[in-house]
């Protein structure tokens, strides 16, 4: 089969996909390969460049020179194509906390200390890095994680596996995460957080059911603000009385 004419390629609705589909069956000539690479660069379609390399099974320096400073593409190239570290791309990958965390886990397969200053400032990725890469407490990142109730509760539950006093002033002001912390970490009532929890009807009901495991008289005026939740609450109390 003759290679497609360049004019035919450029007139197609999706020239990138047109060339790629042809490459799945036939080797590309140098001029068509260059057109494909240039089109992908123009459209910032770096994913297709990586797919193309996988297809042709060869290293293409021109593609590497395009994607080494594009964090997502560079990470995927290192993980999927090189299957090892790509030092040239690391200064760019490390500045994206999520990709830096994944690079440490999937490519380096261990701590990446040069990137930690970027990872630790993002609470979610700092927690993920501590759990899956360090596999334990990460003291330097704790001041950042502590201020985010979502991740600080998970950090306390799965990494510290105990109460985390330094984070509690931030946790207690979020009704849902205060309830989760009381249920799964403290395992009992958390009086300091109750003024915040009781202001949300649903969290109040959950706290009464799963933490207090009984009536929460002081909070009932808040539960009553939501008719459906108050019905669940009264049904729960009725079941307790009939046991």
C-alpha positions, 0 to 999 in steps of 0.5 A, a space after each residue: 500500500 502506498 503511503 498517503 499523500 501529504 495533501 490528503 493527510 492535511 485535508 482530513 478531519 483529524 490528520 493526527 489520527 489519520 497518520 496514527 492509524 496508518 502507522 499502526 499498519 505501515 512504517 511512516 516515512 521521515 517527512 510524514 513522521 515529522 508532520 505527525 510530530 509537528 501537528 501533535 506539538 501544535 495541538 499539545 497532543 503529547 499523549 499521541 506522541 507517547 502512543 506513537 513511540 509505543 507503536 513504533 518501538 523506537 526512541 525519537 529524540 525530537 519527541 523527547 525534546 518536545 515533552 521533557 519540560 511538559 510535566 504530565 507527558 514527561 512523567 508518562 514517558 518516564 513511566 511507560 517508555 523509559 521505565 526508569 528515571 528521566 533526569 532531564 525532565 525531573 526539574 519540571 515534574 517535581 514542581 507538580 505535587 501530584 506528578 512528583 508523588 506518582 514519579 516517586 512511587 512508580 518510577 523512583 520507587 522510593 523517596 524523592 527528596 529533591 521534590 519533597 519541598 513541593 509535595 509537602 505543601 499540597 496536603 492531599 499529595 503530602 498525605 499520599 506520599 507519606 502513606 505510600 512512599 515514606 510509609 509512615 509519619 512525615 514530620 516536615 509535612 505535618 504543618 501543611 497537612 494539619 490545616 486541612 481537615 480532609 487529609 489531617 483526619 486520614 493522616 491521623 487515622 491511617 498513619 499516626 493511628 491515634 489522636 493528632 492534637 496539633 491538627 484538632 483545632 482545624 478538624 473540629 471546625 468542620 462538622 463532617 470531618 470532626 464527626 469522622 475523627 470522633 468515630 474512627 480515631 477518638 472512638 468516643 465523644 469529642 466535646 470540643 467539636 460538638 458545638 460545630 458538629 451540631 450545626 449540621 443536621 445530618 452530621 448531628 444525626 450521624 454523631 448521635 447514632 454512631 458516636 453517642 449511640 443515643 439521644 443528643 438532646 442539646 443538638 435536637 434543635 438543629 436536627 429539627 431544621 431538616 425534616 427528613 433527617 429529624 425523621 431518621 433521628 426519631 426512628 433511630 431513638 424509637 428503635 433504641 427504646 424498643 430493644 
